[in-house]
Amino acid sequence: MFAMPSTIAPEVIACIAEGRQPTPHELERVARRVRADLGNARPAFAWGDADASAADQLSLRVAELALIGSRR
């Protein structure tokens, strides 16, 4: 057996391996990880300060895509 790569959230691996939808808790944990990985990054075409709620929405979308593979 090999070690799980630290660059991939364990929730993503579990959902893919088990062929199941993520729980709300897993979705939120992956979204938090996405936000942490992005740090203070801003959208490429943002002028001025980025909206914090927009960053939260984007991280949830990215987490959903990572866990489910497509948008519902």
Backbone as CSV, one residue per row, in Angstrom:
resi,resn,N_x,N_y,N_z,CA_x,CA_y,CA_z,C_x,C_y,C_z
1,MET,0.841,-1.180,0.000,0.000,0.000,0.000,0.882,1.237,0.000
2,PHE,0.402,2.312,-0.589,1.198,3.533,-0.678,0.563,4.641,0.145
3,ALA,1.365,5.653,0.445,0.877,6.792,1.223,0.000,7.683,0.347
4,MET,-1.024,8.246,0.948,-1.928,9.134,0.239,-1.216,10.462,-0.024
5,PRO,-1.270,10.983,-1.251,-0.623,12.265,-1.534,-1.259,13.379,-0.706
6,SER,-0.451,14.242,-0.143,-0.985,15.316,0.695,-1.614,16.430,-0.131
7,THR,-1.385,16.432,-1.444,-1.962,17.470,-2.291,-3.418,17.203,-2.628
8,ILE,-3.885,15.995,-2.383,-5.278,15.646,-2.666,-5.997,15.429,-1.344
9,ALA,-7.120,16.123,-1.176,-7.886,15.998,0.065,-8.371,14.565,0.233
10,PRO,-8.237,13.997,1.441,-8.674,12.619,1.661,-10.155,12.399,1.365
11,GLU,-10.967,13.446,1.516,-12.396,13.334,1.219,-12.620,13.068,-0.269
12,VAL,-11.802,13.684,-1.113,-11.917,13.469,-2.561,-11.600,12.013,-2.890
13,ILE,-10.529,11.514,-2.316,-10.127,10.130,-2.557,-11.206,9.167,-2.066
14,ALA,-11.768,9.426,-0.891,-12.797,8.544,-0.329,-14.041,8.517,-1.211
15,CYS,-14.498,9.676,-1.670,-15.710,9.728,-2.503,-15.497,9.009,-3.828
16,ILE,-14.333,9.199,-4.433,-14.054,8.525,-5.701,-13.924,7.025,-5.488
17,ALA,-13.177,6.622,-4.468,-12.948,5.197,-4.207,-14.243,4.459,-3.882
18,GLU,-15.157,5.147,-3.166,-16.405,4.514,-2.746,-17.548,4.776,-3.733
19,GLY,-17.300,5.603,-4.749,-18.326,5.893,-5.752,-19.575,6.509,-5.169
20,ARG,-19.398,7.464,-4.288,-20.559,8.058,-3.611,-20.487,9.580,-3.624
21,GLN,-21.628,10.186,-3.319,-21.711,11.639,-3.183,-21.076,12.056,-1.857
22,PRO,-20.525,13.254,-1.782,-19.945,13.725,-0.520,-21.031,14.114,0.472
23,THR,-20.699,14.013,1.732,-21.588,14.531,2.767,-21.409,16.048,2.817
24,PRO,-22.362,16.767,3.405,-22.185,18.219,3.546,-20.903,18.568,4.317
25,HIS,-20.567,17.750,5.306,-19.352,17.979,6.097,-18.105,17.832,5.216
26,GLU,-18.077,16.822,4.368,-16.938,16.623,3.469,-16.817,17.785,2.482
27,LEU,-17.949,18.237,1.966,-17.950,19.356,1.035,-17.358,20.601,1.699
28,GLU,-17.769,20.875,2.918,-17.265,22.047,3.644,-15.778,21.910,3.966
29,ARG,-15.341,20.726,4.337,-13.912,20.524,4.640,-13.049,20.747,3.407
30,VAL,-13.486,20.260,2.259,-12.718,20.461,1.023,-12.753,21.943,0.633
31,ALA,-13.873,22.610,0.813,-13.966,24.040,0.517,-13.010,24.836,1.400
32,ARG,-12.928,24.486,2.682,-11.979,25.160,3.583,-10.549,24.943,3.119
33,ARG,-10.265,23.733,2.660,-8.910,23.435,2.166,-8.596,24.251,0.910
34,VAL,-9.576,24.390,0.028,-9.387,25.199,-1.179,-9.095,26.640,-0.783
35,ARG,-9.891,27.195,0.149,-9.671,28.572,0.595,-8.287,28.727,1.211
36,ALA,-7.854,27.754,2.006,-6.528,27.816,2.631,-5.423,27.738,1.583
37,ASP,-5.615,26.886,0.576,-4.615,26.763,-0.484,-4.498,28.045,-1.299
38,LEU,-5.623,28.740,-1.486,-5.603,29.969,-2.263,-5.023,31.136,-1.471
39,GLY,-5.152,31.093,-0.165,-4.624,32.175,0.668,-5.223,33.511,0.308
40,ASN,-4.366,34.459,-0.024,-4.825,35.809,-0.359,-4.941,36.028,-1.861
41,ALA,-5.048,34.952,-2.615,-5.140,35.081,-4.072,-6.413,35.823,-4.458
42,ARG,-6.310,36.576,-5.532,-7.463,37.296,-6.069,-7.809,36.734,-7.433
43,PRO,-9.062,36.858,-7.861,-9.408,36.447,-9.213,-8.549,37.211,-10.224
44,ALA,-8.225,36.591,-11.327,-7.326,37.187,-12.317,-7.861,38.502,-12.878
45,PHE,-9.162,38.639,-12.992,-9.717,39.833,-13.614,-10.448,40.729,-12.609
46,ALA,-10.088,40.618,-11.323,-10.738,41.439,-10.297,-10.097,42.818,-10.238
47,TRP,-10.943,43.820,-10.151,-10.452,45.173,-9.928,-10.878,45.556,-8.528
48,GLY,-9.969,46.110,-7.762,-10.267,46.452,-6.385,-10.207,45.216,-5.503
49,ASP,-10.860,45.294,-4.360,-10.840,44.182,-3.413,-11.841,43.109,-3.813
50,ALA,-11.417,41.868,-3.679,-12.313,40.740,-3.956,-13.292,40.590,-2.805
51,ASP,-14.509,40.252,-3.115,-15.561,40.062,-2.123,-15.349,38.728,-1.412
52,ALA,-15.346,38.729,-0.083,-15.113,37.497,0.688,-16.193,36.457,0.420
53,SER,-17.442,36.888,0.262,-18.515,35.919,0.013,-18.347,35.276,-1.364
54,ALA,-17.805,36.022,-2.321,-17.554,35.451,-3.641,-16.474,34.377,-3.549
55,ALA,-15.455,34.606,-2.730,-14.395,33.609,-2.535,-14.969,32.361,-1.873
56,ASP,-15.879,32.528,-0.922,-16.519,31.386,-0.274,-17.344,30.586,-1.273
57,GLN,-18.112,31.285,-2.125,-18.919,30.610,-3.138,-18.046,29.851,-4.124
58,LEU,-16.970,30.496,-4.551,-16.067,29.863,-5.505,-15.422,28.621,-4.901
59,SER,-14.992,28.704,-3.654,-14.352,27.536,-3.034,-15.341,26.388,-2.866
60,LEU,-16.609,26.687,-2.585,-17.616,25.628,-2.500,-17.854,24.988,-3.871
61,ARG,-17.858,25.795,-4.928,-18.025,25.246,-6.278,-16.852,24.354,-6.660
62,VAL,-15.641,24.824,-6.350,-14.445,24.024,-6.651,-14.476,22.722,-5.870
63,ALA,-14.870,22.779,-4.600,-14.960,21.568,-3.777,-15.992,20.604,-4.350
64,GLU,-17.131,21.136,-4.778,-18.171,20.287,-5.366,-17.664,19.606,-6.639
65,LEU,-16.975,20.360,-7.469,-16.423,19.771,-8.684,-15.397,18.691,-8.372
66,ALA,-14.581,18.932,-7.367,-13.561,17.944,-6.993,-14.192,16.674,-6.436
67,LEU,-15.250,16.824,-5.644,-15.866,15.684,-4.989,-16.861,14.920,-5.870
68,ILE,-17.561,15.647,-6.730,-18.615,15.021,-7.529,-18.162,14.794,-8.968
69,GLY,-17.340,15.679,-9.469,-16.846,15.552,-10.829,-17.562,16.435,-11.826
70,SER,-18.709,16.952,-11.458,-19.437,17.884,-12.322,-20.446,18.621,-11.472
71,ARG,-20.961,19.698,-12.024,-22.003,20.423,-11.298,-23.310,19.678,-11.425
72,ARG,-24.146,19.783,-10.440,-25.443,19.096,-10.466,-26.340,19.660,-11.521
